[in-house]
Amino acid sequence: MSKADTEKKIQQVLMIPLRRCGSHALRLRLNFISGFYSPYPLHICDMMPLLPLYRDLADDTNYFQLVADVLGLQSVSLVKWPGVSFEANEFFERIKNRPRSIHAIVNEILKEAASVHKAQVVMDKSLDSIRYWPELMKADPEMLFLNVVRDPRAQVSSMNRAIIYEFDSLLNSQIWVRAFEAAESLKKAHPERVLSIRYEDFIQNEEITLKKVCAFLKLKFVPEMMDISRSEEAQVISKQSALWESNVLAPVKANIDKFKKTLTEAEIECIETVTAPFMKIYGYEPLTKAGFKVDAASLKEAREQSDEKKKLAWAALKKAKPQDYILRKKRADYIEMCRLNLIKKEG
């Protein structure tokens, strides 16, 4: 069988629409299935602001630069992909005559990883890429989407403590809504390509939820998924970052309402006000009258407080988890280096 024939059999899946939804818990469990592979995500969305600087991708030099930079992003990933490595020239020659886009590059990287792991289904956990779903569907019209929904109050509470987002409930609620607006537009355009599951349902009954996902992806459910302590990757990443410490443990049902202790009543009302339409769609009952006033003054205050808290969070991470800090800083520095190199090239 030729490599091209093998690639045609690889089904691509994107998990959507936003991180801090329990996505690692699902990814790590699904990786127990033979024929399925989901590596630590590239989060290509972090490079999307740079895309205009590459200019016309029909130009081989420009496209090769993008290829080299995206492959470099994979090399500075917080979690390495076992057994997968790329050589830029060979990779470019393989894809240069196909339709060109950053998504086509990422798709090829994922297919290569799937081939190495003998998988017929490969899932990208770069949830925030939902905002680019029209381009993703253009790059792969057969792509499937696993829409993982979490109570916005719980998810925003988690986002508030994550250095990858903001440190304010109002700002993170707005991020949450933008992601779910994109997911809803995808669902309306391609309902047959999207499976929506609620994280709370997964916590209540892992087996039922995992079987539903397996059926959607045409995979065989394996009981081993129910014992996450057997996952070597879960053991490794739980020690790498404070964001992943719980991934080696079974979900705790009591944590469904943990946000009631971590958020103030004003924050809960703020989140319920901003996310109200989607709470109704996905069956989350409000606890307040959802009458929080969102105006220029509240947004300005939220931005100032979040920026200050983020500076403190980076300093705290550097002190408490120096290895996590170094790896995250290394990745951020790499993306900034790519940006500066492109600006220098233009000049």
C-alpha positions, 0 to 999 in steps of 0.5 A: 500500500502506498503512503498516499493510500495510507494517508487517505485512511487517516480520519482527522478530528479536532477537539473544540472549542476551548481549553480547561474543559477536561480535554486532557482527561478525554485525550489521555483515555482515548489514547488507550485505543489501538488505532487512535492517536492524539499527541500533545497539541501544537496550539497553532492558534498562537502562530496565526497572528503571524500569518500575514507576515509570510505574505503570498504562500504561492511563493515557494520561499514564503511557504517553505519558511512557514513550513520550517517555522511550524515544524519548529513549533512542534520541536519546542512543544511542552510535551514531545511527540514520541517517535516523531521527527521532521526534516523541513526540506523533505516535508516541504517537497512532500506537500508543496504541490498540494493546496497551501495553508498553515492548516494543511501543514498541521494536518500533514504533521498530524497524519505523520504522527498517526502513521508512526503510531499506526493509527487510523484516527488522529485527534488534534486537541488544539481546541482554540482552533475552532475560530478557523473552522471554515479554513480547516474544513477547506483543508480537510472536508472530512474532518470531524469535531468533538465539541466538549462542553463544560459549565461556563461557571466551572470553566471560567473559574478554571480559566481564571487560574490558568496562565494561558488565559486571563485572570478575570471572570468577565474577560474569560466569559467573553472568550468563552462566548466567542469560542462557543459562537464559533462552535455553534456556527460550525454545528449549524453548517455541518451538524453531521460532523460534530459530536457534542458532549458535556464534561459533567456527563463524563464525570457522572458516567465515564463509560457512557460518554466514552462509548458515545465518543467511540461510536462517533469516531468508529472506534472500539471501546476498551475498558482500559480507558476507565483506569487513567492511572495506567496512562504513562503520559498522564503520569508524566504530564501531571508532574510537568505543569500545575495545570495538569496535576489532576490528569492522573486522577479519576474525575471527582464528581464533587468538583462539578459545583466547585465553582461555588466555592472559588467564585464570588456571587458577583463573578457567578452573576457576571458569567451567567449574564455573559454566557446566558444563551449558551447556558440555556442551549446546554442545560445549565441552570442559573443561580442568579438573576444574571443582571451584571452590567457590562460596560466600558468601565467594567471592561477597563477595570477587568483588563487592568486587574487581569494584566497585573495578576498575569505578571504576578502569575508568571513570577509565581510560576517561575519560582514554584515551577521553574521547569514549567516556566522555562518550557512555556517561556521557550515556546513563547520566545520561539514564536516571538523570534519567528515574528521578528525574523519575518519583520526583519525579512520584510525590512 
